Amino acid sequence: MQKFNPRILQAYFICGSQDVPGLDLVKVVQQALAAGITAYQFRDKGPHSSYNMDQRAQVAAQLRELCQKAQVPFIVDDDVQLAQTLQADGLHLGQNDTAIQEVIDKVGSQMFIGYSCSNLTEVQAANQIAGIAYYGCGPVFATQSKADANPVIGLNGLQQLVQTAHRPVVAIGGITSGDLPAIAATKAAGSAVISMLAQSSDYPATVQQMLQTPWQVPAN
């Protein structure tokens, strides 16, 4: 297991089969790892996923191995059992997923835990819970990658959440390369992207833009 380091939030890639229709997810993640992403979250769900349960587990195992070889944290979205089976480095939970305290009690000693917070009430509540490594805050901009996305918070909303958060914040939602400097100006620790990288014609250039952005790096 890799310990949590805020620097992994700088070029955080989230991707499942639903995000790359017609493409091989394993090859997409291989390219992203080769380009230098700092974290990968396996988030494969919804009606547009290409996999059944068995296929999902098999692909996740392949991706876990690739991340391990690249020394990049492998994070599982929502699925506690899958994360445990694969000995994932991290687990990411949303507000509507399994109760956060229950998950921390169960696997908090085995992997780091990220938590989605989209408003001040959620951040303030999360601040009171021990065992969360970072917050995913957004959507900063409108996104097509998540059908059940929360209302857009904008840059001002993101800045407010970053200022209130007791943990590092990774921005998410509709982010493009041109948005990176403005997101960094909110003192976020990094950006989590789906389409910006999955649909990029030049993975190395896109990841370099993320890595070269002057992110706020909190003390470990």
Helices and strands as residue ranges (DSSP letters): G 6-9, E 11-15, G 17-19, H 25-35, E 39-42, H 53-70, E 74-77, H 80-85, E 90-93, H 100-107, E 112-117, H 120-127, E 134-137, H 154-164, E 169-172, G 177-179, H 180-184, E 190-193, H 195-198, H 203-212
